[in-house]
Amino acid sequence: MIYSYGFTNYFGFKEGAEVSFALNSRVPKDVSFGREVATILGVKGANGAGKTNLLKALVFLLDFCSYSFRTDVGEEIKADPYFDSKKASEFFIEFRVGDIRYSYELGVTEHEVIYERLYKKNLSSNNDGKKTRKITVFERDKNSITKRLDELSEIDTIVLRDNVSLISAFKNYKFNKPLTILEDVSAFFLKYITNVHYTGLNDFSLDTDSIYKVSEFYHNFPDAFNFVKQIIKNSDLGISDLKIKTRLNEKGEKIHFPIFYHAVDGKEHSLTVYDQSSGTKSLFVKLQKYWYVLTFGGILILDEFDLNCHPFMLPKLLELFESSETNQYNAQFIFTSHITEVLEKLTKYRTYLVNKENNECYCYRLDEIGGDLLRHGRAITPIYNEGKIGGVPKL
């Protein structure tokens, strides 16, 4: 579970940004649902303001700690600084695994890791009832480990590379004993699904390969298919049923694909996925990502999650993450959206606005705005549309 993340000197964010999921005791119960951390967070702003880059920073962190060991020696680190800045891009993330709260910090240039640090704090009290303090798990200065817990002495054998995270490298070594802390942290960083990449949005929802792959997944996981089928039937008034069929392609390989059934005058008529609306096709593919994160925990990161969806559908998708019945593992969902009506569902406590001035991006959560302008229960959409709180294009 993520508490917050932030960064400086990354793409258009010269001075950086901090994104917090934390909900304090002043947040109404109909927003927090008794949680101390939000399970949904929406990002809005004008075109080019930096919304996607706000998500890309999180994806970069998760990806770098998970997969950087796969990169070639000398390959550039894909963390672009603010224009021609020569300073390091810096990142941090605070998250929880079990009863441990971790803080991870990273500083990189396009060519090397400058520093990498991990700290932890036990959220449960000691036997004497006193709270535990924050301690160092490891500290790295370029390719040297300068500080670490005694129980992690075996990581001294890791040959660090300029463009690789220690956490990513650790997974590729065999040790004499389990290094539980790093195993837990590594597992956390791996649990994310996104459509955001280094170059921006990658809409995987409508291509044929995605439809085949997702159909095979639904064939193998009936619970996932039932989850998706029910939502699609509820959102598309013309669909009465949905089935996964199998055929052989020209190579003799099994191909799985969906067939949609429409009831007309008491008779069912079958249509392929290509006869469906772009919204239905998009839901068919994307809902697999929702089901996976909700079922196993983790974080879903989607740029323009409202693509091809009717605005009335969006609150229903967000409610999947609010409900303790459909979200037993506190999965989190952060997304960008151009649909203004979603603000009323998010409220000021779960909405970030991104602005740009003089080609520099910045962001803020709506509850950071003082005064009574955005008091709870008052509609946000009219205030946003009037440009009183920012995040709109200057036309």
N, C-alpha and C positions, 0 to 999 in steps of 0.2 A: 504494500500500500504506500503510495507516494504522499508525503506531506507537502513538499514543495520542490521546485527546481529553479535554477537561474543561470545566467551567463552574462558575459561582457565581451565586447569587441567581436561580435559574430554577425556576419552579413550586415544588415542595416542598423543593428543595435550597437551603436558605439559605446554608450554608457551602460548598456545591458538591460536586463529585465529579470524580474522574479515573479514566478507563478506559484500561488499558494492554493492548495486544496483544503487548508485547515478551516474548520468551522468552530468558532468559540461559543461560549454559553449564551451569548446574546442573539444567536441565530435562531429564528423560530423553529419549533419542532416539525412543522409541515415542510420545512426545507431540509433540516439536518437529519430527520428521521432517527434521531438519537445517536447519530454518528459524529465523531470528532473530525472526520475528514470527508469531503465531498466525494461522491462517486460519479458525478457528472460535472463537467466544466466546459462552458462554451466560450468561443472567441469570435468577436465581431470586429469589423473595421472596413474602411474603404479599400477598393482595389489598390494593390501596391503598398499598403500601409505596413505590411510585415506579418500578417496573420499566419501564413504558412511557415515563415521562418521561426515563429514562436514555437510551432510544433516540431520543426526540423531540429531545433536545438535539443529537445528531449529525445527524439529519434537518434540523433547523433550519439548522445551519451549512452543510450541503451545498446546501440549497434556497436560502438567502439569497444565497450566492455564485454560484448558477446563474441564479436567476429573479427576483431582487428588482427588476431594471430594469423588469419588466412591471407592477409595482404603480403605482397612481395616486399623483399628488402628494398628500402629506398623509395617505396611508393608513397606519394603524398597523402597526408592526413586531410580528409575532406571536411575541414572546419574553416571556411573562408572568413578572414577578418573584415573589419569595416574598411572598405575600399582598399587603399594602399598601406594600411597600418602595418607596422613591423612588430607590434606588440603581440604577446601571446593572447589567444582566445581562452577565456576561463569559464569553467562550468562547475556547477554543484548540484547535488540532488540529496534530499533527505527522505528516507523511506523506512518502513517497518517490516521486519520479518519475525513472526512470532512475538516474543516479548522483548525483542531487541530493536532499538531505533539506531539506524546507521546514517552517517553523513559521509558522502563521497565527494572529493574535489579533484579537478583535473585542469591542468594548464597545458595548452599545446600551441605550436606554430604549425604551419603546413608541412614542416619537415621533421619535427620531433616532439616528444613528450617532455615538457619542462618540469612538471611535477605531477604526482599522483598520490592521493592521500585517502585513507579510510579510517573513520572513527566509529565507535559504537557506545551505546548507553543502554544498560538493562533497565527496562521500564518497571520491572517488579522490584520490590524493596528487598533489602538484605534481611537476614534473620533478626537483626536488632531494630528493624522497622525503618532504618534510614534509607533514603534514596541513593542509588548508585551514581557515580560521576561518569562523565564522558572520558573514554580512554582511547589511546591510539592503537589501531590494529596494525597499520603500516604507514610509512611515509617513504616516498620515492623522490629522489632528486636526479633528474635525467635518467641515466641507466644504473643508478646505484640505490639500493635500499638502505636508507639511513636510520630507520627505526622500525621496529616490529615487535609484536608479542613474542614471548619466548616459545609459546606453543606453535608458532609459525616458523621456526628456525629452518625448516626444510626448504622454504621458498628462496633461501640464499643460493640454492643450486640452479635457480631459473636464470637463463641467459636472456636478459632483457634487450629488446630492440627499440630503436628510436621511435618507430611508428606503431607500437603495440602496447595495449593496456596490460598491466600485470595480471589483472583479473582474467582477461582473455587468454594470456599465456599460461596461467596456472592450470587451466583445464586440460592442457596438452602435455602435462608431465605426470609421471607416476611417483607417488610418495609412499613412504613406509607406513604412514598412518593417515587416517582421514583428517583433512583440514576443514573442519565443519564450518567455520566462519566463512571462509572463501567459497565453499560449496553452496552455502545458503545465499550469499550475495550474488554469486554467478547465476544461480537458478532464478533469482529475482530479476536480474537484467534480461534474461532470456524470455520472460513471460510478457511479450507484447506483440500486437498485430497492428500494422499500419498500412496506409496507402501513400505515405509521404516518404520521399527519397531525396537524395542529394539535389536532384534537379527539380524537385517539387512534387506536385500531385501525379500519381500514377493510377488512373482509374481502371481497376482490374475487373470492373463489373459486367462489361458487355461483350468482351471478346470470346470467341468460340472455345479456346483452350480453357479459359476459366470456367465456362459453363460445364464442359466435360469433366474437369477435375472436381468441381463442387458436386456434380451429380454422382460421381463415384464415391465421394465422401458420404453423401446422404444415403447411398446404397449400403455402405458399410456401417453407418451409424443411424439406425432408425429413430433414435430419440432426437437427434439433430433434425432429421427430416420432418418429423411430426411437429417440432417447434416451428420450423420454417413454414410448413404447409398451413398451419393454423393462422399464422400472421398474414400470409398471402391471401388466404380465403377471406379473412376479415377486412383486408384492405382493398381487394379487387372484387367488386360486387358481381362480376360476371363469372368468376371461377367457382365451380362446385367441388372440384377434386383435383388432385395433382399426384402423378405417379412417376417413378423412375423406371425407365425401360432400358434394355440392353440390346445391342446389335454388334456385328463384326464390321470392322473397317476393311479397307482394301488390303491391309497387311494381315488380316485374320486376327486382329487384336480386338478385345472387348471394349466397346465404347458405351458409356452410360449417358443418358440424356433424359430430360423431363418431358412429359406430356401433360398438357393442361386440359381439363374438361370443363365445358360450358353447357349448362342446362338450358334448353330451349323447348318450350311446349312439352315438357315432360320427357324429353329425350336428351341424352348427353352426347355432345359433339367434341371430338378431340382436336386439339391444335398444338403445334410445336411451340417451342420457346420463341422462335423468330416471328410468330404471329402475335406475340404479346406486346404490351406497351413497354417502353424503355424503363418505366418505373417498376413494373413487375419483374422484368429481367434483372434489374439492378438489385432489387430485394432478394431475389432467388440466390444471387451470388453473395451479396454482402451479409445476409443474415447468418451465413455459416460462421463468419468472423464473430458476430455477436454471440452466437451460441457457444462457441469455443471459449471465449473469454469469460462469459458468465458461468460456464460449467467448471472450468479449471482455475479461474482467477487470473489476475494480470491486468494489463491496461490495453485499451483499444484507442488508437490514435488515428482519427480520420479527418482529412482535409475535405471541406465541402461535403459533409455527410448528408446534406439535403439534396444532393444531385439526383434528379429524376424522381424525387418524392414529393407528394402533395404535402403542404404545410400541416394538415391535420394529422398526418402519420407521425410526424416528428416527436410530439409529446409522448406518444405511445411507445416509441422506441426508447426514449429516455427513461420512461417509467420502468422498463426492464432492469435498469441499473439502480433505481430507487428502492424497489421492492426487495425485502429480505427473502421472499419466497423464490424469486427468479435470480437473485444475486446473493447467494449464501456465502460467497467467499470475498465479498467486498471488492469485486472487480471495478475498475475505474474507466471512465470514458471521457476523453478530451477531444474536442472537435472545433472546426470552424464552420460558420454558416452565414449565408446571406439572407436567410429568412428572418425577418424582424420579429415575427410573432413568437419565435422560440424564446425571446427574452422573458415573456411572462411565465414560462415554465421554469426557466433557470433562476429567476429573481436576481436581485443585485448581488447576492452572496455567491453566485456561481457563474458570473459573467465577467469576462475580460474584454476591454476595448483596446484596440491597437490604433495608434495615430502616428503620423509622420510629419515632422517639421524640418525644413532645411535639409532634407534627405537623411534625417536621423529618426529612427523608430523608437517608440516607447509605449508602454502599456500600463494599465491599472485595472484593478477589480472595482466594480461599481460601488461596493460598500465602502470604498476608500473616499468617495465623494461625500464631503460633509454637508450638514444642513438637512432640511426636510424635503428637498427636491425629490429624493428617491426613497421616501419612507415606505416601509413594508406594507403591501396591500394596494399601493397606488400603481396604476398601469405605467409601465416603462416605455412601451412602444411610442405613444405620442410625444413623450419628452425626447426620445432618441431621434424620431423623425424630424423634430424641430431643430436638431443639431445642438441642443443645450448641454449634452454630455460628451460630445465628440464621437469619433468613430464613423463619421459619414464623409462622403466625397464632397469636395468643394466644386460645385458645378456653376 
